[in-house]
Amino acid sequence: VQLVESGGGLVQPGGSLRLSCAASGFSFSNYAMKWYRQAPGKEREWVAGIGDVARAGDRARTYADSVKGRFTISRDNAKNTLYLQMNSLKPEDTAVYYCNTYIYKNYWGQGIQVTVSS
């Protein structure tokens, strides 16, 4: 299992970024996927989740209260890629973002830095 995040960077408050997570080594469409983040000095926290191909639709997407209405999780099963569209970014969204899946154990990407600052 390999998960590789991309798309992070520096953005001003109110701006947008789209993170991608390229997955390989497993049957991507058959597994739920999640985004987590870890800010400096804080524990890693869950951000959003999306169901597998059998559990499609908006009801299969869940969000932490802190990002609800601003972030959108999606997946392209043909491309084995997970996305996180982040709009109306705030300084408190600054963190390293990780994609995650659970297949008998947790698998993590290497993480990607997102910095929201003027």
trRosetta pair geometry for C-beta under 8 A, 3 or more apart (Angstrom, degrees):
i j d omega theta_ij theta_ji phi_ij phi_ji
1 23 7.8 -28 -162 -163 78 89
1 24 7.7 153 -153 87 36 50
1 25 4.4 -163 -91 97 28 127
1 26 5.1 8 -100 -23 91 120
1 101 7.2 -134 -165 68 137 117
1 103 6.4 169 -72 38 148 135
1 107 4.5 -61 119 -127 141 162
2 23 7.2 153 84 -156 58 43
2 24 4.8 -9 57 62 102 93
2 25 5.1 106 6 -5 79 130
3 21 5.6 -5 -170 -177 95 108
3 22 7.4 156 -155 77 43 48
3 23 5.6 -7 -104 -103 73 74
3 99 5.0 -143 178 84 131 107
3 100 7.4 128 129 -84 178 25
3 101 7.0 165 -70 8 136 100
3 107 6.1 133 -10 134 123 103
3 108 6.6 -117 59 152 133 22
3 109 3.7 -99 113 -71 101 85
4 21 6.9 152 73 -156 39 56
4 22 4.7 -17 60 56 98 97
4 109 5.9 159 -93 -140 17 112
4 110 7.0 13 -124 13 60 103
5 8 7.1 43 139 -25 112 110
5 19 6.1 -17 -162 -173 102 108
5 20 7.0 149 -154 83 51 50
5 21 5.1 -23 -94 -98 68 79
5 97 6.5 174 -161 97 156 89
5 98 6.9 -116 -38 -126 146 36
5 99 5.7 161 -76 -2 100 102
5 109 4.5 113 -22 133 96 154
5 110 6.8 -138 29 55 96 71
5 111 6.4 -17 37 -161 141 9
5 112 4.0 -129 119 -20 123 118
6 19 7.2 153 80 -158 39 62
6 20 5.0 -16 61 61 89 98
6 21 7.8 168 19 -82 67 36
6 22 7.3 25 4 -9 112 102
6 112 6.4 173 -98 -97 16 149
7 17 6.3 136 150 170 95 96
7 18 5.5 -81 -172 96 144 58
7 19 4.4 176 77 -116 125 40
7 20 5.0 113 -22 9 131 81
7 112 6.7 58 56 149 63 161
8 17 6.8 47 -127 172 38 147
8 19 6.4 27 -64 -102 72 98
8 97 6.6 174 -87 34 119 112
8 112 3.7 177 -20 151 131 104
8 113 5.0 136 143 71 146 46
8 114 4.7 -113 -143 -69 99 68
9 17 6.6 180 47 -119 89 132
9 113 7.6 81 -75 93 19 83
9 114 7.1 9 44 -119 35 57
9 115 7.3 -79 139 37 32 86
10 115 4.7 -22 -107 74 71 109
10 117 6.7 -49 -156 45 97 95
11 15 3.9 -142 172 88 109 137
11 16 7.1 -139 -164 54 153 20
11 17 5.4 -135 -33 -47 151 110
11 89 5.6 64 99 59 126 155
11 114 7.5 -21 18 -166 109 85
11 115 7.3 149 24 84 62 57
11 116 5.7 -25 75 -108 84 69
12 15 4.8 102 60 -25 68 124
12 116 7.3 54 165 -161 12 68
12 117 7.3 -65 -114 87 47 32
12 118 5.4 57 -140 -99 91 67
13 89 6.4 -134 -134 96 41 76
13 90 6.1 34 -136 -125 96 40
13 91 6.1 -33 -84 -42 112 78
13 116 5.8 85 -83 168 61 103
13 117 7.5 29 -38 -112 84 11
13 118 5.9 -41 7 -50 100 97
14 88 6.1 -23 -134 -135 47 51
14 89 6.7 -53 24 52 11 67
15 89 5.3 -30 67 35 67 116
15 116 7.4 -173 49 -131 100 92
16 85 7.3 -6 -169 -177 110 80
16 86 6.2 163 -153 91 61 61
16 87 4.7 -10 -104 -106 104 62
16 88 7.7 22 -79 -14 80 37
16 89 6.7 171 -89 -18 31 106
17 86 5.0 -1 59 58 79 110
17 89 6.7 42 7 -58 97 145
17 114 6.2 -173 67 -131 160 114
18 83 6.1 -16 -176 -165 99 106
18 84 7.0 164 -157 81 52 49
18 85 5.0 -15 -109 -105 89 67
18 86 7.1 -178 -86 20 37 73
19 35 7.3 110 82 -124 141 135
19 83 6.7 148 83 -160 59 51
19 84 4.3 3 53 52 107 100
19 86 7.0 46 -6 -11 97 113
19 97 5.7 -83 -105 105 164 149
19 99 7.9 -180 138 -54 121 104
19 112 6.3 162 -134 70 113 141
19 114 7.4 -67 -67 -66 120 126
20 81 5.7 -20 -165 -170 100 115
20 82 7.2 138 -164 78 49 52
20 83 5.7 -20 -103 -102 63 72
21 33 7.4 172 80 -175 140 135
21 35 7.8 -165 -27 -92 140 88
21 81 6.6 149 73 -159 51 62
21 82 4.1 -13 57 60 109 101
21 83 7.5 -156 18 -68 78 30
21 84 7.9 51 -15 -9 105 97
21 99 3.5 48 -117 -28 159 163
21 109 5.9 -121 -137 -50 107 149
22 80 6.6 55 -162 107 64 93
22 81 5.5 -25 -100 -103 57 87
23 26 7.1 -59 163 54 110 91
23 28 4.7 127 92 -107 132 116
23 33 7.6 -107 -59 -103 147 133
23 80 4.8 -126 67 167 85 93
23 81 6.9 -176 12 -89 84 33
23 82 6.6 64 -28 -9 116 100
23 99 7.7 -110 -71 124 98 141
23 101 7.3 57 -126 -15 135 142
24 80 6.4 73 -77 144 60 149
26 30 7.9 -114 151 57 93 102
26 31 6.6 11 129 -4 128 144
26 101 7.4 -160 71 102 150 150
26 103 6.0 -133 -131 -55 156 164
27 30 4.4 25 110 18 111 121
27 31 7.1 125 86 -13 71 98
28 31 6.7 -89 -160 40 30 98
28 75 7.8 -174 155 -176 109 126
28 77 6.1 172 102 -140 106 70
28 80 4.3 166 -21 -131 162 80
29 52 6.4 93 154 -171 49 84
29 53 4.1 25 168 -40 100 126
29 77 3.9 53 -93 -147 105 127
30 52 5.3 15 -178 -163 24 137
30 53 6.5 -38 -82 18 42 106
30 54 7.8 35 -133 -8 60 103
31 52 5.4 99 19 -94 4 115
31 101 5.1 57 137 -163 133 127
31 102 7.6 -174 -168 58 115 53
31 103 6.3 -47 -113 -71 146 99
32 49 6.3 18 173 -178 113 104
32 50 6.6 178 -154 89 73 47
32 51 5.3 -42 -103 -130 96 38
32 52 5.3 -78 -55 -40 58 81
32 55 7.5 -11 -83 57 99 130
32 101 6.9 158 87 -134 54 82
32 102 7.4 -3 69 36 97 92
33 49 7.1 172 92 -151 43 62
33 50 5.5 -6 59 57 86 93
33 73 7.8 -172 95 177 98 125
33 75 6.2 123 35 -84 139 132
33 82 4.7 -135 144 -101 156 142
33 99 6.4 -11 -176 -171 107 103
33 100 7.1 142 -165 76 60 51
33 101 5.3 -40 -107 -83 67 95
34 46 6.3 -47 -179 -142 129 96
34 47 7.6 136 173 51 82 72
34 48 6.8 172 -153 91 63 46
34 49 4.3 -21 -102 -101 87 85
34 50 7.7 178 -81 19 45 63
34 99 7.2 149 83 -160 47 56
34 100 4.5 -28 69 67 96 103
34 101 7.2 157 20 -82 79 45
35 46 7.8 107 86 -165 52 56
35 47 4.4 -52 103 66 96 117
35 48 4.8 18 42 50 107 87
35 49 7.6 -150 22 -70 64 46
35 73 6.3 -156 0 -103 119 118
35 82 7.6 -178 -61 143 92 126
35 84 4.9 60 -77 -76 161 141
35 97 6.2 -11 -170 -171 104 103
35 98 7.1 148 -159 79 55 47
35 99 5.9 -36 -99 -101 65 62
35 100 7.3 162 -95 18 17 90
36 44 5.2 34 159 173 128 104
36 45 6.4 167 -159 85 83 33
36 46 5.5 -50 -103 -102 84 42
36 47 5.9 168 -113 -1 23 92
36 97 7.3 159 86 -156 44 54
36 98 4.7 -17 65 63 93 100
36 99 7.9 161 21 -99 74 15
36 100 5.7 42 -4 -16 111 133
37 44 7.1 176 92 -151 25 68
37 45 6.1 -21 63 60 73 82
37 47 5.3 65 -6 -53 101 126
37 93 7.8 -45 173 -167 171 62
37 95 3.8 74 172 112 112 145
37 96 6.6 159 -155 79 67 42
37 97 4.8 -27 -98 -99 90 66
37 98 7.0 172 -87 16 36 75
37 114 7.7 -53 -129 39 126 121
38 42 6.4 -175 -164 84 64 83
38 43 7.0 -83 -127 151 93 25
38 44 4.2 -43 -77 -94 106 71
38 45 7.2 144 -87 11 53 68
38 95 5.6 153 70 -170 29 106
38 96 5.2 -16 59 57 88 93
38 98 7.3 29 -3 -8 100 115
38 111 7.7 -44 35 -128 109 136
39 42 4.4 29 66 35 91 127
39 92 7.7 -33 -95 -169 153 60
39 94 6.3 81 -124 95 100 72
39 95 4.3 -69 -73 -96 66 96
40 95 8.0 -150 -14 -113 58 61
42 45 7.3 -28 139 -20 117 110
42 95 8.0 -60 61 -113 122 112
44 98 7.1 -16 -147 27 126 135
45 64 6.9 58 147 -98 110 158
46 49 7.1 -13 -175 -42 116 105
46 64 6.0 154 101 -63 75 113
47 63 7.3 -23 156 -147 55 68
47 64 5.5 -73 -138 5 34 121
47 67 5.8 33 -165 9 86 155
47 71 6.8 -51 165 112 107 168
47 84 7.3 29 113 -136 135 144
47 97 7.3 -18 -5 -135 158 97
48 61 7.0 -6 -175 -171 103 86
48 62 6.7 168 -154 89 57 53
48 63 4.9 -9 -106 -106 89 69
48 64 6.9 -94 -61 2 59 79
48 67 6.6 -85 -54 88 104 138
48 71 5.9 -136 -49 118 141 127
48 73 4.1 179 136 -42 133 131
48 84 6.5 146 48 -119 136 108
49 61 7.2 169 87 -149 53 44
49 62 4.8 0 53 54 96 98
49 73 6.9 136 63 79 7 171
50 60 5.9 57 -163 127 60 96
50 61 5.2 -5 -103 -100 80 75
50 62 7.9 -169 -72 22 40 66
50 73 4.8 -153 -44 125 114 120
50 74 7.0 126 -93 -113 160 18
50 75 5.6 179 106 -19 149 115
50 82 7.4 175 41 -138 130 104
51 54 7.4 -96 151 72 113 62
51 55 3.1 -84 159 94 148 112
51 56 6.7 -135 82 -71 111 28
51 60 3.2 -86 15 -163 118 119
51 61 7.6 -100 2 -55 82 46
52 55 5.7 67 50 29 63 94
53 56 6.4 -1 -163 -56 40 104
53 77 6.0 48 -84 -92 112 159
55 59 8.0 -100 176 94 87 89
55 60 4.4 140 135 -110 88 125
56 60 5.8 -90 -150 7 11 150
57 60 5.5 105 63 2 62 101
58 61 5.7 -59 -159 30 45 110
61 72 7.8 0 -175 -157 152 64
61 73 5.5 172 -143 63 108 102
61 74 7.9 -18 -98 -79 134 54
63 67 5.4 -121 -176 83 111 92
63 68 4.4 141 102 -87 129 76
63 71 6.3 157 -134 72 126 103
63 73 7.4 -179 -82 -4 89 111
64 67 5.3 61 66 22 90 97
64 68 7.0 -140 90 -35 40 85
65 68 5.6 -38 -140 3 34 121
66 92 7.7 -104 -174 119 125 122
67 70 5.4 -106 -167 62 60 101
67 71 4.0 -4 165 11 117 125
67 86 7.7 -61 -152 -124 118 89
67 93 7.6 95 -98 -110 101 109
68 71 7.6 -51 -80 42 20 86
70 86 6.8 24 139 -159 92 61
70 87 5.3 -144 -168 72 68 75
70 88 4.6 -103 -131 60 110 108
70 89 7.6 139 170 -75 128 41
71 84 6.1 -12 -168 -174 110 92
71 85 6.7 155 -158 83 54 56
71 86 5.1 -10 -107 -106 89 67
71 87 7.3 -176 -80 26 39 69
72 84 7.4 158 78 -157 45 46
72 85 4.4 -5 56 56 96 108
72 87 7.8 29 -2 1 97 106
73 82 7.4 -15 -167 -175 92 94
73 83 7.0 155 -157 86 46 63
73 84 5.6 -16 -101 -103 70 72
73 85 7.9 -157 -71 23 24 73
74 82 7.7 161 89 -160 43 53
74 83 4.8 -11 64 60 86 110
74 85 7.1 24 9 -6 110 105
75 81 6.9 168 -155 93 62 49
75 82 5.1 -25 -104 -107 88 64
75 83 6.9 -174 -83 16 36 79
76 79 4.2 18 109 35 119 107
76 80 7.7 -35 93 19 77 20
76 81 4.9 5 52 59 100 95
76 83 7.3 54 -9 -18 93 113
77 80 7.1 32 -162 -77 38 43
82 99 5.4 135 75 -138 139 140
84 97 7.0 -133 58 178 154 145
86 89 5.7 55 142 -80 108 101
86 93 6.8 140 -173 180 135 150
86 114 7.4 35 53 -152 167 154
89 93 5.0 -106 -157 51 83 149
89 114 7.8 -128 -143 166 138 119
89 116 4.6 -151 145 -110 114 134
90 93 5.1 112 58 -11 69 99
90 116 6.1 88 101 120 22 156
91 94 5.9 -19 -179 -14 53 114
91 116 5.0 -151 -100 98 35 101
91 117 6.3 71 -116 -87 93 61
92 116 7.8 -36 33 63 31 131
93 114 6.5 -54 134 119 93 125
93 116 5.1 59 63 -7 96 143
94 114 6.4 -153 -129 104 43 73
94 115 5.2 34 -130 -130 103 49
94 116 5.0 -130 -60 29 85 80
94 117 7.0 43 -81 -43 135 92
95 114 6.1 5 57 57 59 97
96 111 4.2 20 168 179 114 125
96 112 6.8 149 -158 67 69 26
96 113 5.5 -37 -100 -92 74 59
96 114 7.5 154 -105 18 23 73
97 111 6.6 145 70 -153 35 69
97 112 5.4 -29 60 62 90 83
97 113 7.9 157 14 -101 78 10
97 114 5.5 39 -16 -6 116 119
98 108 5.3 -16 -177 -160 129 100
98 109 5.4 180 -154 54 70 88
98 111 4.9 -37 -80 -93 87 78
98 112 7.9 157 -78 16 42 68
99 108 7.5 147 79 -153 48 50
99 109 4.7 52 45 -8 84 126
100 106 6.2 -22 -161 -162 108 97
100 107 6.7 153 -152 79 56 56
100 108 5.6 -14 -100 -101 83 66
100 109 7.6 -107 -62 2 50 80
101 106 7.8 156 86 -149 34 53
101 107 5.3 -10 62 56 78 105
102 105 7.0 -132 -151 115 70 15
102 106 5.4 -31 -101 -92 80 59
102 107 7.4 179 -91 14 30 76
103 107 6.6 4 26 -10 95 121
108 111 7.6 3 161 -49 109 82
109 112 7.6 -15 119 -20 131 89
